[in-house]
Amino acid sequence: MAEDQKTNKDSSRKSSRMKILRTLLYNRLLVKNIPFYLFIATLAIIYIANGHYADKTIRKINATAKHLKEMEYEYKTAKRDVIFRSKESELAKAVEPLRLRELVVPPVRLIDSIQNK
């Protein structure tokens, strides 16, 4: 019985020593690999930041495209109005309050007699 207790104590001491040894080795591996863990963490942060930057850029592109489309509609509307107002009939209506009328007779052409010689 005394031998059994002695072997139990020896085995428990060995197992505790093994645990301590494993812990030390594990801690050494952790400490040894800290630069790698920091590198992986940095890559993860860059990956996440790149995703956010891409989302932000896509939102800006969509907003710019929407604004461009609105400006295109505004340009087309203004161009249509200018073309409509520059028609001869509309122009005559616009200048009627100023007592301006269309010419019925063709304009008179003046000829410089000095240049003809």
Secondary structure, DSSP 8 states (H G I E B T S, - for coil): -HHHHHHHHHHHHHHHHHHHHHHHHHHHHHHHTHHHHHHHHHHHHHHHHHHHHHHHHHHHHHHHHHHHHHHHHHHHHHHHHHHHHTSHHHHHHHHGGGT----SS-------HHHH-
